[in-house]
Amino acid sequence: MRALVYLGRGRIGVEERPQPTVQRATDAVVRIVRSTICGTDLHILKGDVATCSSGRILGHEGTGVVESVGAAVVGFAPGDRVLISCITACGLCPACRQGMPSHCATGGWILGNTIDGTQADFVRIPHATSSLHALPADVDDEAAVMLSDILPTGFECGVANGRIAPGGTVAIVGSGPIGLATLLTAQFYTPSRIIMIDLDDHRLEVARALGATDVVNSATGDAAAAVQLLTDGRGVDTAIEAVGVPDTFRLCERIVAAGGVIANIGVHGKPVELHLETLWSHNVTITTRLVDAVSTPMLLRTVRAHRLDPRRLVTHRFPMHDILAAYDTFGRAAATKALKVVLEA
């Protein structure tokens, strides 16, 4: 089968690999129908993810059709359409029972990280019973693949961890795919203001079309001062970091209101300075989280009810055999205006 393989810092290639098989009774093998590229895949290429070694098939998002299942798999059979969760969960270990499958003793974020992932013709899914979701006939694959990771991440790490509430004020620093996914799901709670901040006017235009009440280009002025003006000098109740670089986290520290929350989503590859000398007296909460994908069933219901349309995040489509071109397009997003890139089998 064809597979996109990580070859070390800054290098990827397409290789022929053996088709995966069921190795344990709890496994399923899925034929990929749709996949996508995540910002985390780019972090792997930058060398920010030490657990991912050279030779690994990348990708942790996908939809497909079950090819085969182990004897202990319950609820799935060959021929079933499925959504693959980015988080593999045994459902039995202490972390899973605490609602933190991201820290599953034998799972977590392993696809495209410590085991081979979804940017291939087939993928093996450990703990398939609790790591796959049945796809209803009225949900298409392009919408569904956005629920593998990006929508649960935006909702869980940004919206839920950020304690967004009706009438509150929110700033999302970073209007890339994850920031826009957070914007879409933040609207579940009807905040009075959602301020999107980015360096790219095109992404800010998209953010406004997707429901942002205000946009701020941090390349053309003092973004913190702009946020203060928009909030009558108070700052925002929730500041969400959706990039993963020190400057954007520092901006969140400058714009959060007393009693507010800084919710980190970004994957940080470098240390970030924490300004406790200005935060300590302001009752500020800082939250971090690796997505658990426990919200996927809820998000799937909102898609079926036409309350959420993840396809609005898709800008480019490539056949799987053109995955190198897809990576080039996604990696040059400022020039190509790429948001989410869908890979089609």
C-alpha positions as CSV (number, residue, x, y, z in Angstrom):
1,M,0.0,0.0,0.0
2,R,1.0,3.7,-0.4
3,A,2.0,5.6,2.7
4,L,3.3,9.0,3.7
5,V,6.4,8.3,5.8
6,Y,8.4,10.7,8.1
7,L,12.1,10.4,7.2
8,G,13.5,12.7,9.9
9,R,13.5,16.4,10.6
10,G,12.1,18.2,7.5
11,R,11.8,15.1,5.3
12,I,8.8,13.0,4.2
13,G,8.3,10.6,1.3
14,V,5.8,8.2,-0.2
15,E,6.7,4.6,0.2
16,E,5.2,1.2,-0.5
17,R,4.4,-0.6,2.8
18,P,2.8,-3.9,3.7
19,Q,-0.9,-3.6,4.3
20,P,-1.5,-3.8,8.1
21,T,-3.2,-6.8,9.7
22,V,-5.0,-7.5,12.9
23,Q,-2.3,-8.1,15.6
24,R,-4.5,-8.3,18.7
25,A,-8.1,-9.4,19.3
26,T,-9.0,-5.8,20.0
27,D,-7.7,-4.4,16.7
28,A,-9.5,-3.4,13.5
29,V,-8.0,-2.6,10.1
30,V,-9.6,0.3,8.2
31,R,-9.4,1.2,4.6
32,I,-9.0,4.9,4.5
33,V,-11.5,6.9,2.5
34,R,-10.6,10.4,3.7
35,S,-7.7,11.8,5.7
36,T,-6.2,15.2,6.3
37,I,-3.0,17.0,7.4
38,C,-2.8,18.5,10.9
39,G,-0.7,21.3,12.2
40,T,0.8,18.7,14.5
41,D,2.2,16.8,11.5
42,L,4.1,20.0,10.6
43,H,5.4,20.2,14.2
44,I,6.6,16.6,13.8
45,L,8.5,17.7,10.6
46,K,10.0,20.6,12.6
47,G,11.4,18.1,15.2
48,D,9.0,19.3,18.0
49,V,7.6,15.8,18.7
50,A,10.4,13.6,20.0
51,T,8.2,10.5,20.3
52,C,7.8,10.3,16.6
53,S,10.7,8.4,15.0
54,S,12.0,8.2,11.4
55,G,10.1,5.7,9.4
56,R,6.7,6.3,10.9
57,I,3.6,6.6,8.7
58,L,2.1,10.0,9.7
59,G,-1.5,11.0,10.2
60,H,-4.0,10.7,13.1
61,E,-7.3,11.7,11.3
62,G,-9.5,9.8,9.0
63,T,-12.7,8.1,7.9
64,G,-12.9,4.8,6.2
65,V,-14.5,1.4,5.9
66,V,-13.7,-1.5,8.2
67,E,-11.7,-4.2,6.4
68,S,-11.2,-6.7,9.2
69,V,-11.7,-6.9,13.0
70,G,-10.2,-8.9,15.8
71,A,-12.3,-11.5,17.8
72,A,-12.8,-9.1,20.7
73,V,-14.0,-6.1,18.8
74,V,-17.6,-5.2,19.6
75,G,-20.0,-3.1,17.5
76,F,-18.0,-3.0,14.3
77,A,-17.8,-5.4,11.4
78,P,-16.2,-5.5,7.9
79,G,-18.0,-3.0,5.6
80,D,-18.9,-0.5,8.3
81,R,-18.3,3.2,7.7
82,V,-16.3,4.6,10.6
83,L,-14.7,7.8,11.9
84,I,-11.3,7.3,13.4
85,S,-10.6,9.1,16.6
86,C,-7.2,10.8,16.9
87,I,-7.0,9.4,20.4
88,T,-6.8,5.6,21.0
89,A,-8.6,4.6,24.2
90,C,-8.7,1.2,25.9
91,G,-11.7,2.4,28.0
92,L,-10.5,0.4,31.0
93,C,-7.3,2.0,32.5
94,P,-7.4,4.6,35.3
95,A,-6.9,7.5,32.8
96,C,-9.7,6.4,30.5
97,R,-12.1,5.9,33.5
98,Q,-11.2,9.5,34.6
99,G,-12.3,10.8,31.2
100,M,-8.7,11.3,30.0
101,P,-8.1,8.8,27.2
102,S,-5.3,11.1,25.9
103,H,-3.3,9.5,28.8
104,C,-4.6,5.9,28.2
105,A,-2.0,3.4,29.5
106,T,-1.9,1.6,26.1
107,G,-3.2,4.3,23.8
108,G,-3.5,8.1,23.8
109,W,-2.1,10.0,20.8
110,I,-0.3,7.1,19.3
111,L,-1.6,7.1,15.6
112,G,1.0,8.8,13.4
113,N,3.2,9.3,16.5
114,T,4.4,6.0,18.1
115,I,2.5,3.7,15.7
116,D,1.7,4.0,12.0
117,G,-1.1,6.4,11.2
118,T,-3.8,7.3,8.7
119,Q,-2.0,8.9,5.8
120,A,-2.0,5.6,4.0
121,D,-4.3,3.3,2.1
122,F,-5.0,1.2,5.3
123,V,-4.4,1.7,9.0
124,R,-4.5,-0.6,12.0
125,I,-6.6,0.7,14.9
126,P,-5.9,-0.7,18.4
127,H,-8.7,-0.8,20.9
128,A,-11.1,-0.4,18.0
129,T,-14.3,-0.8,20.0
130,S,-13.7,2.5,21.9
131,S,-11.5,4.3,19.3
132,L,-13.9,4.2,16.3
133,H,-17.2,5.9,15.8
134,A,-20.0,4.5,13.5
135,L,-20.7,7.0,10.7
136,P,-24.4,7.5,9.9
137,A,-25.4,7.5,6.3
138,D,-26.4,11.2,6.4
139,V,-22.9,12.4,7.4
140,D,-20.4,12.6,4.5
141,D,-16.8,11.7,4.9
142,E,-15.5,15.2,4.3
143,A,-17.5,16.6,7.2
144,A,-16.7,13.6,9.4
145,V,-12.9,13.8,9.0
146,M,-12.9,17.2,10.6
147,L,-14.3,15.4,13.7
148,S,-11.2,13.2,14.1
149,D,-9.2,15.9,15.8
150,I,-9.6,19.5,14.9
151,L,-13.2,20.1,16.1
152,P,-12.8,18.1,19.4
153,T,-9.5,19.9,20.0
154,G,-10.9,23.3,19.5
155,F,-13.9,22.5,21.6
156,E,-12.2,20.6,24.5
157,C,-8.9,22.5,24.8
158,G,-10.2,25.9,23.9
159,V,-14.0,26.3,24.5
160,A,-14.5,23.9,27.5
161,N,-11.1,24.6,29.1
162,G,-11.6,28.3,28.5
163,R,-14.9,28.2,30.4
164,I,-16.7,30.2,27.7
165,A,-20.1,31.3,28.9
166,P,-23.1,33.2,27.5
167,G,-22.4,36.9,27.2
168,G,-18.7,36.5,27.9
169,T,-15.8,37.9,25.8
170,V,-13.4,35.7,24.0
171,A,-10.1,36.3,22.1
172,I,-8.7,33.5,19.9
173,V,-5.0,34.2,19.1
174,G,-4.4,32.4,15.8
175,S,-6.9,32.1,13.0
176,G,-5.5,29.0,11.4
177,P,-7.6,25.8,11.2
178,I,-7.5,25.1,14.9
179,G,-8.4,28.7,15.8
180,L,-11.3,28.6,13.3
181,A,-12.5,25.3,14.7
182,T,-12.5,26.9,18.1
183,L,-14.4,29.8,16.8
184,L,-17.1,27.5,15.3
185,T,-17.6,25.7,18.6
186,A,-17.4,28.7,20.8
187,Q,-20.6,29.9,19.3
188,F,-22.4,27.0,21.0
189,Y,-22.3,29.3,24.1
190,T,-23.3,32.6,22.6
191,P,-20.4,34.8,23.9
192,S,-21.1,38.5,23.3
193,R,-17.7,39.0,21.6
194,I,-15.4,36.7,19.8
195,I,-12.2,38.5,18.7
196,M,-10.0,36.7,16.3
197,I,-6.3,37.8,16.1
198,D,-3.8,36.8,13.3
199,L,-1.1,38.2,11.0
200,D,-3.0,37.2,7.9
201,D,-5.9,39.4,6.5
202,H,-7.3,36.5,4.5
203,R,-7.7,34.3,7.5
204,L,-9.2,37.1,9.4
205,E,-11.7,37.6,6.6
206,V,-12.6,33.9,6.9
207,A,-12.9,34.2,10.6
208,R,-15.4,37.1,10.2
209,A,-17.4,35.0,7.7
210,L,-17.5,32.1,10.2
211,G,-18.9,34.3,13.0
212,A,-16.2,36.4,14.6
213,T,-17.6,39.7,15.9
214,D,-14.2,41.5,15.6
215,V,-10.8,40.8,14.0
216,V,-7.4,42.2,14.8
217,N,-4.3,42.0,12.6
218,S,-1.4,41.8,15.0
219,A,1.1,42.6,12.2
220,T,-0.3,46.2,11.7
221,G,-0.5,47.4,15.3
222,D,-0.6,46.7,19.0
223,A,-3.1,43.8,19.2
224,A,-3.3,44.0,23.0
225,A,-4.2,47.7,22.8
226,A,-6.9,46.9,20.2
227,V,-8.4,44.2,22.4
228,Q,-8.5,46.6,25.4
229,L,-10.4,49.1,23.2
230,L,-12.9,46.5,22.2
231,T,-13.5,45.5,25.8
232,D,-13.6,48.9,27.4
233,G,-10.2,48.4,29.0
234,R,-11.1,45.3,30.8
235,G,-9.6,42.5,28.7
236,V,-11.3,39.3,27.7
237,D,-12.9,36.6,29.9
238,T,-11.2,33.9,27.8
239,A,-8.0,34.2,25.9
240,I,-7.2,31.1,23.8
241,E,-3.7,30.4,22.4
242,A,-4.1,28.6,19.1
243,V,-0.6,28.9,17.5
244,G,2.1,27.4,19.8
245,V,4.8,30.1,19.9
246,P,6.0,32.3,22.8
247,D,4.7,35.6,21.3
248,T,1.1,34.4,21.1
249,F,1.1,33.1,24.6
250,R,2.5,36.4,25.9
251,L,-0.2,38.2,24.0
252,C,-2.8,36.1,25.9
253,E,-1.2,37.1,29.2
254,R,-1.6,40.8,28.2
255,I,-5.3,40.6,27.1
256,V,-6.9,38.4,29.7
257,A,-9.2,40.1,32.2
258,A,-9.0,39.8,36.0
259,G,-10.7,36.5,36.9
260,G,-10.3,35.3,33.3
261,V,-8.9,32.1,31.7
262,I,-5.9,31.5,29.4
263,A,-6.6,28.3,27.5
264,N,-3.7,26.9,25.7
265,I,-4.2,24.8,22.5
266,G,-1.0,25.4,20.6
267,V,1.7,22.7,20.4
268,H,4.8,24.5,21.9
269,G,8.2,23.5,20.8
270,K,10.0,26.1,22.8
271,P,9.8,27.4,26.4
272,V,7.4,30.2,27.1
273,E,8.1,32.9,29.8
274,L,5.3,33.0,32.4
275,H,4.8,36.6,33.7
276,L,3.5,35.7,37.2
277,E,4.6,39.2,38.3
278,T,1.6,40.6,36.5
279,L,-0.8,37.6,36.7
280,W,-0.5,36.6,40.3
281,S,-2.9,39.1,41.7
282,H,-5.5,38.9,38.9
283,N,-7.2,35.6,39.7
284,V,-6.2,34.3,36.3
285,T,-6.5,30.6,35.5
286,I,-4.2,28.9,32.9
287,T,-5.3,25.6,31.4
288,T,-3.6,23.1,29.2
289,R,-4.9,19.9,27.7
290,L,-4.2,17.3,25.1
291,V,-7.4,16.5,23.3
292,D,-9.3,13.5,24.7
293,A,-11.9,13.4,21.8
294,V,-14.6,12.6,24.4
295,S,-16.8,15.3,22.7
296,T,-16.8,13.5,19.3
297,P,-20.3,11.9,19.7
298,M,-21.8,15.3,20.7
299,L,-20.1,17.1,17.8
300,L,-21.3,14.3,15.4
301,R,-24.9,15.0,16.6
302,T,-24.5,18.7,16.0
303,V,-23.4,18.0,12.4
304,R,-26.4,15.7,11.9
305,A,-28.7,18.4,13.2
306,H,-27.1,21.0,10.8
307,R,-25.9,23.1,13.7
308,L,-22.3,22.7,12.7
309,D,-20.8,22.4,9.2
310,P,-17.1,21.4,9.4
311,R,-16.8,21.5,5.6
312,R,-16.5,25.3,5.9
313,L,-12.9,24.7,7.0
314,V,-11.9,22.8,3.9
315,T,-10.1,24.8,1.2
316,H,-8.2,22.2,-0.8
317,R,-8.7,18.6,-1.9
318,F,-6.0,16.2,-3.2
319,P,-6.1,12.6,-4.2
320,M,-4.1,10.5,-1.7
321,H,-1.4,9.8,-4.4
322,D,-0.7,13.6,-4.5
323,I,-0.1,13.8,-0.7
324,L,3.3,15.5,-1.2
325,A,1.7,18.3,-3.1
326,A,-0.9,18.5,-0.3
327,Y,1.9,18.9,2.3
328,D,3.5,21.6,0.2
329,T,0.2,23.4,-0.1
330,F,-0.6,23.1,3.6
331,G,3.0,24.0,4.6
332,R,2.8,27.3,2.6
333,A,-0.6,28.3,3.9
334,A,0.1,32.0,3.9
335,A,0.7,31.8,0.1
336,T,-1.8,29.2,-0.8
337,K,-4.6,30.4,1.5
338,A,-4.9,26.8,2.8
339,L,-7.0,25.9,5.8
340,K,-7.8,22.3,5.9
341,V,-6.5,20.0,3.2
342,V,-8.6,16.8,2.5
343,L,-6.9,13.7,1.1
344,E,-9.2,11.5,-0.9
345,A,-8.7,7.8,-1.5
